[in-house]
Amino acid sequence: MVPFPHGGDVRTAQAYYDGAILDFSANLNPLGMPERVRRAAEEAVAGAVHYPDPYCRDLTAGLARRDGVKEGQVLCGNGAADLIFRLAVALRPRRALVTAPTFSEYEQALGVVDCAVERFPLTPEQRFDLPDAFPEALDPGLDLVFLCNPNNPTGRPVPPSLLERTLEVCARHSIRLVVDECFLELTDGGTDLGLAGSLEQYPNLLLLRAFTKSYAIPGLRLGYCLSA
């Protein structure tokens, strides 16, 4: 069986270990699924006799209102991971940069399109935080950069000033910057630290967001991206 890299594969773990499985590979809201979300999911089952709206009109409109963007800037997907792979296939970058350690599926998706992936190492001496020198490491030959804010697996956010400098360098070199904000709602400062307000200024910026983490609903596969 091919190893499943994402995490949360309890069935495979049960095949190797007896007894209860404590899954630390999936990062979810420890408070669990909110009751309102549970009720909404149960009520929606009645609509399963129809194909879903392929354009996710109601969800897109709600997300646009919540995040302060236009509906045309929202694209929904089957979780953020689905959108990561779609992005790689759509853009087909030749060279890309990821930090290490970080969410492994950035590199996996880039491998699908034979992209040359370079790793920017994060060190334990700096608590695996993105260093101030990171923007200077972005050369004009890069097509795409993935950043996770806060990073997975450390849970530590990138300082806003460092993100701003990174945005400026990427814009200057015409590098697409993908910032994964899926965990942002669970950090101090929450979505106030998000970059949705920078989309118009930086058309090379794309944001990944998901309901999976905040609402503890990984089984519903619900994510989206924001772009200019």
DOKOL-594724 format. One record per residue (C-alpha): x, y, z; residue in one letter; residue number from 1. Coordinates in steps of 0.001 Angstrom, whole numbers. Layout:
BEGIN
pt east = X, north = Y, up = Z, res = A, n = NUM
...
This chain:
BEGIN
pt east = 0, north = 0, up = 0, res = M, n = 1
pt east = 1302, north = 3475, up = -929, res = V, n = 2
pt east = 2033, north = 5565, up = 2205, res = P, n = 3
pt east = -464, north = 8364, up = 2777, res = F, n = 4
pt east = 1556, north = 11530, up = 3480, res = P, n = 5
pt east = -1162, north = 13897, up = 4670, res = H, n = 6
pt east = -1815, north = 12555, up = 8183, res = G, n = 7
pt east = -5086, north = 11456, up = 9724, res = G, n = 8
pt east = -4916, north = 7954, up = 8206, res = D, n = 9
pt east = -6133, north = 6129, up = 11317, res = V, n = 10
pt east = -7141, north = 2978, up = 9405, res = R, n = 11
pt east = -3574, north = 2304, up = 8283, res = T, n = 12
pt east = -2293, north = 2912, up = 11826, res = A, n = 13
pt east = -4820, north = 399, up = 13170, res = Q, n = 14
pt east = -3404, north = -2226, up = 10829, res = A, n = 15
pt east = -17, north = -1913, up = 12547, res = Y, n = 16
pt east = -918, north = -1179, up = 16182, res = Y, n = 17
pt east = -3386, north = -2754, up = 18577, res = D, n = 18
pt east = -5659, north = -762, up = 20855, res = G, n = 19
pt east = -6807, north = 2830, up = 20713, res = A, n = 20
pt east = -5000, north = 5192, up = 18347, res = I, n = 21
pt east = -4114, north = 8701, up = 19480, res = L, n = 22
pt east = -3640, north = 10585, up = 16229, res = D, n = 23
pt east = -1177, north = 13463, up = 16537, res = F, n = 24
pt east = -681, north = 13710, up = 12755, res = S, n = 25
pt east = -3862, north = 15745, up = 12156, res = A, n = 26
pt east = -4053, north = 19258, up = 13593, res = N, n = 27
pt east = -7627, north = 20179, up = 14500, res = L, n = 28
pt east = -9493, north = 22479, up = 16852, res = N, n = 29
pt east = -9265, north = 20692, up = 20230, res = P, n = 30
pt east = -12773, north = 21906, up = 21101, res = L, n = 31
pt east = -14173, north = 19725, up = 18334, res = G, n = 32
pt east = -16953, north = 20383, up = 15855, res = M, n = 33
pt east = -19300, north = 23245, up = 16869, res = P, n = 34
pt east = -22903, north = 22181, up = 17386, res = E, n = 35
pt east = -24162, north = 24651, up = 14745, res = R, n = 36
pt east = -21824, north = 23098, up = 12192, res = V, n = 37
pt east = -22990, north = 19605, up = 13112, res = R, n = 38
pt east = -26648, north = 20596, up = 12695, res = R, n = 39
pt east = -25974, north = 22283, up = 9365, res = A, n = 40
pt east = -24204, north = 19159, up = 8071, res = A, n = 41
pt east = -27059, north = 16921, up = 9190, res = E, n = 42
pt east = -29664, north = 19157, up = 7560, res = E, n = 43
pt east = -27682, north = 19256, up = 4323, res = A, n = 44
pt east = -27852, north = 15464, up = 3918, res = V, n = 45
pt east = -31371, north = 15835, up = 2522, res = A, n = 46
pt east = -29888, north = 17713, up = -435, res = G, n = 47
pt east = -27573, north = 14817, up = -1325, res = A, n = 48
pt east = -30197, north = 13515, up = -3762, res = V, n = 49
pt east = -29029, north = 16311, up = -6089, res = H, n = 50
pt east = -25630, north = 17072, up = -7566, res = Y, n = 51
pt east = -23969, north = 19945, up = -5687, res = P, n = 52
pt east = -23703, north = 23417, up = -7156, res = D, n = 53
pt east = -20485, north = 23180, up = -9216, res = P, n = 54
pt east = -19838, north = 26882, up = -8649, res = Y, n = 55
pt east = -20484, north = 26828, up = -4875, res = C, n = 56
pt east = -22490, north = 30052, up = -5270, res = R, n = 57
pt east = -23867, north = 30356, up = -1727, res = D, n = 58
pt east = -20582, north = 29392, up = -82, res = L, n = 59
pt east = -18575, north = 31693, up = -2332, res = T, n = 60
pt east = -20875, north = 34626, up = -1576, res = A, n = 61
pt east = -20640, north = 33982, up = 2166, res = G, n = 62
pt east = -16863, north = 33686, up = 2099, res = L, n = 63
pt east = -16532, north = 36887, up = 75, res = A, n = 64
pt east = -18615, north = 38767, up = 2650, res = R, n = 65
pt east = -16706, north = 37313, up = 5592, res = R, n = 66
pt east = -13226, north = 37850, up = 4150, res = D, n = 67
pt east = -13940, north = 41240, up = 2572, res = G, n = 68
pt east = -13177, north = 40232, up = -1021, res = V, n = 69
pt east = -15094, north = 39977, up = -4294, res = K, n = 70
pt east = -16862, north = 36738, up = -5156, res = E, n = 71
pt east = -14635, north = 36367, up = -8200, res = G, n = 72
pt east = -11616, north = 36179, up = -5909, res = Q, n = 73
pt east = -12855, north = 33002, up = -4172, res = V, n = 74
pt east = -12294, north = 29452, up = -5434, res = L, n = 75
pt east = -13625, north = 26540, up = -3355, res = C, n = 76
pt east = -12166, north = 23039, up = -3328, res = G, n = 77
pt east = -12209, north = 19669, up = -1600, res = N, n = 78
pt east = -9944, north = 20850, up = 1174, res = G, n = 79
pt east = -6876, north = 23053, up = 805, res = A, n = 80
pt east = -4788, north = 20057, up = -311, res = A, n = 81
pt east = -6999, north = 19689, up = -3397, res = D, n = 82
pt east = -6299, north = 23313, up = -4293, res = L, n = 83
pt east = -2547, north = 22884, up = -3799, res = I, n = 84
pt east = -2486, north = 20161, up = -6437, res = F, n = 85
pt east = -4793, north = 22108, up = -8754, res = R, n = 86
pt east = -2529, north = 25134, up = -8455, res = L, n = 87
pt east = 552, north = 23098, up = -9375, res = A, n = 88
pt east = -1188, north = 21621, up = -12418, res = V, n = 89
pt east = -2556, north = 25008, up = -13513, res = A, n = 90
pt east = 702, north = 26951, up = -13200, res = L, n = 91
pt east = 3222, north = 24164, up = -13948, res = R, n = 92
pt east = 6143, north = 26047, up = -12364, res = P, n = 93
pt east = 9668, north = 25075, up = -13363, res = R, n = 94
pt east = 11388, north = 26109, up = -10111, res = R, n = 95
pt east = 9794, north = 26482, up = -6691, res = A, n = 96
pt east = 10905, north = 27050, up = -3127, res = L, n = 97
pt east = 9506, north = 25530, up = 66, res = V, n = 98
pt east = 10681, north = 25846, up = 3636, res = T, n = 99
pt east = 11785, north = 22768, up = 5549, res = A, n = 100
pt east = 10156, north = 21567, up = 7710, res = P, n = 101
pt east = 6674, north = 22430, up = 6482, res = T, n = 102
pt east = 3522, north = 20764, up = 5156, res = F, n = 103
pt east = 4808, north = 17978, up = 2889, res = S, n = 104
pt east = 2117, north = 18176, up = 213, res = E, n = 105
pt east = 3471, north = 21408, up = -1272, res = Y, n = 106
pt east = 6507, north = 19504, up = -2499, res = E, n = 107
pt east = 4456, north = 16457, up = -3405, res = Q, n = 108
pt east = 2123, north = 18517, up = -5602, res = A, n = 109
pt east = 5062, north = 20225, up = -7312, res = L, n = 110
pt east = 6579, north = 16815, up = -8018, res = G, n = 111
pt east = 3482, north = 15855, up = -9991, res = V, n = 112
pt east = 4397, north = 18461, up = -12619, res = V, n = 113
pt east = 8162, north = 17714, up = -12508, res = D, n = 114
pt east = 8960, north = 21043, up = -10886, res = C, n = 115
pt east = 12478, north = 21478, up = -9505, res = A, n = 116
pt east = 11917, north = 22047, up = -5777, res = V, n = 117
pt east = 14449, north = 23841, up = -3587, res = E, n = 118
pt east = 14263, north = 23741, up = 199, res = R, n = 119
pt east = 14983, north = 26662, up = 2492, res = F, n = 120
pt east = 16043, north = 25057, up = 5816, res = P, n = 121
pt east = 14571, north = 26314, up = 9090, res = L, n = 122
pt east = 16854, north = 25673, up = 12047, res = T, n = 123
pt east = 16231, north = 24627, up = 15662, res = P, n = 124
pt east = 18517, north = 27464, up = 16783, res = E, n = 125
pt east = 15867, north = 29884, up = 15481, res = Q, n = 126
pt east = 12960, north = 27751, up = 16770, res = R, n = 127
pt east = 12271, north = 26797, up = 13142, res = F, n = 128
pt east = 11016, north = 30342, up = 12492, res = D, n = 129
pt east = 11422, north = 32027, up = 9124, res = L, n = 130
pt east = 14589, north = 34170, up = 9418, res = P, n = 131
pt east = 14758, north = 37850, up = 8529, res = D, n = 132
pt east = 17100, north = 37003, up = 5644, res = A, n = 133
pt east = 14476, north = 34902, up = 3845, res = F, n = 134
pt east = 13402, north = 37544, up = 1271, res = P, n = 135
pt east = 17000, north = 37936, up = 127, res = E, n = 136
pt east = 17084, north = 34204, up = -708, res = A, n = 137
pt east = 14369, north = 34622, up = -3363, res = L, n = 138
pt east = 16088, north = 34896, up = -6723, res = D, n = 139
pt east = 14402, north = 35974, up = -9994, res = P, n = 140
pt east = 14606, north = 32442, up = -11406, res = G, n = 141
pt east = 11922, north = 31152, up = -9038, res = L, n = 142
pt east = 8388, north = 30732, up = -10348, res = D, n = 143
pt east = 6624, north = 29855, up = -7098, res = L, n = 144
pt east = 7137, north = 30045, up = -3320, res = V, n = 145
pt east = 5054, north = 28253, up = -685, res = F, n = 146
pt east = 4816, north = 29667, up = 2838, res = L, n = 147
pt east = 2694, north = 28283, up = 5672, res = C, n = 148
pt east = 1522, north = 30903, up = 8183, res = N, n = 149
pt east = 1532, north = 29793, up = 10920, res = P, n = 150
pt east = 3908, north = 27075, up = 9867, res = N, n = 151
pt east = 2955, north = 23422, up = 10041, res = N, n = 152
pt east = 4158, north = 21650, up = 12189, res = P, n = 153
pt east = 5524, north = 24372, up = 14491, res = T, n = 154
pt east = 2367, north = 26497, up = 14785, res = G, n = 155
pt east = 4467, north = 29654, up = 14865, res = R, n = 156
pt east = 3381, north = 32635, up = 12711, res = P, n = 157
pt east = 5518, north = 34688, up = 10357, res = V, n = 158
pt east = 5957, north = 38309, up = 11550, res = P, n = 159
pt east = 3825, north = 40702, up = 9436, res = P, n = 160
pt east = 6851, north = 42867, up = 8575, res = S, n = 161
pt east = 8703, north = 39816, up = 7217, res = L, n = 162
pt east = 5666, north = 38791, up = 5179, res = L, n = 163
pt east = 5457, north = 42295, up = 3718, res = E, n = 164
pt east = 9110, north = 42246, up = 2671, res = R, n = 165
pt east = 8613, north = 38810, up = 1131, res = T, n = 166
pt east = 5615, north = 40079, up = -810, res = L, n = 167
pt east = 7600, north = 43013, up = -2149, res = E, n = 168
pt east = 10510, north = 40840, up = -3299, res = V, n = 169
pt east = 8185, north = 38315, up = -4945, res = C, n = 170
pt east = 6338, north = 41103, up = -6753, res = A, n = 171
pt east = 9618, north = 42607, up = -7955, res = R, n = 172
pt east = 10808, north = 39240, up = -9326, res = H, n = 173
pt east = 7385, north = 38132, up = -10667, res = S, n = 174
pt east = 7292, north = 35143, up = -8287, res = I, n = 175
pt east = 3924, north = 33662, up = -7366, res = R, n = 176
pt east = 3670, north = 33600, up = -3557, res = L, n = 177
pt east = 1261, north = 31065, up = -2035, res = V, n = 178
pt east = 578, north = 31638, up = 1662, res = V, n = 179
pt east = -1236, north = 28829, up = 3474, res = D, n = 180
pt east = -3378, north = 30443, up = 6189, res = E, n = 181
pt east = -5347, north = 27326, up = 7141, res = C, n = 182
pt east = -4289, north = 27521, up = 10806, res = F, n = 183
pt east = -4445, north = 31289, up = 11124, res = L, n = 184
pt east = -7775, north = 31398, up = 12988, res = E, n = 185
pt east = -6249, north = 29308, up = 15775, res = L, n = 186
pt east = -3389, north = 31741, up = 16475, res = T, n = 187
pt east = -3208, north = 34838, up = 18656, res = D, n = 188
pt east = -4451, north = 37627, up = 16434, res = G, n = 189
pt east = -6416, north = 35235, up = 14229, res = G, n = 190
pt east = -7518, north = 36333, up = 10785, res = T, n = 191
pt east = -6461, north = 39922, up = 11542, res = D, n = 192
pt east = -3004, north = 38648, up = 10591, res = L, n = 193
pt east = -4260, north = 37431, up = 7208, res = G, n = 194
pt east = -3251, north = 38903, up = 3875, res = L, n = 195
pt east = -6660, north = 39184, up = 2191, res = A, n = 196
pt east = -6308, north = 42958, up = 2260, res = G, n = 197
pt east = -3095, north = 42705, up = 193, res = S, n = 198
pt east = -4580, north = 40834, up = -2773, res = L, n = 199
pt east = -5321, north = 43914, up = -4862, res = E, n = 200
pt east = -1862, north = 45355, up = -4279, res = Q, n = 201
pt east = -89, north = 42053, up = -4979, res = Y, n = 202
pt east = -1718, north = 40163, up = -7879, res = P, n = 203
pt east = 975, north = 37482, up = -7564, res = N, n = 204
pt east = -346, north = 36522, up = -4096, res = L, n = 205
pt east = -2615, north = 33525, up = -3484, res = L, n = 206
pt east = -4013, north = 32509, up = -82, res = L, n = 207
pt east = -5096, north = 29043, up = 1027, res = L, n = 208
pt east = -7752, north = 28705, up = 3736, res = R, n = 209
pt east = -9880, north = 25856, up = 5096, res = A, n = 210
pt east = -12660, north = 25039, up = 7513, res = F, n = 211
pt east = -10946, north = 21762, up = 8394, res = T, n = 212
pt east = -8790, north = 23074, up = 11225, res = K, n = 213
pt east = -10964, north = 25743, up = 12822, res = S, n = 214
pt east = -14202, north = 23764, up = 12825, res = Y, n = 215
pt east = -12753, north = 20235, up = 13194, res = A, n = 216
pt east = -14461, north = 18905, up = 10056, res = I, n = 217
pt east = -11710, north = 17151, up = 8048, res = P, n = 218
pt east = -14219, north = 14561, up = 6814, res = G, n = 219
pt east = -16205, north = 17220, up = 4948, res = L, n = 220
pt east = -13200, north = 18326, up = 2820, res = R, n = 221
pt east = -13891, north = 22026, up = 2589, res = L, n = 222
pt east = -11212, north = 24557, up = 1657, res = G, n = 223
pt east = -10823, north = 27596, up = -549, res = Y, n = 224
pt east = -8287, north = 30000, up = -1978, res = C, n = 225
pt east = -8274, north = 33747, up = -2437, res = L, n = 226
pt east = -6497, north = 35599, up = -5215, res = S, n = 227
pt east = -6588, north = 38886, up = -7082, res = A, n = 228
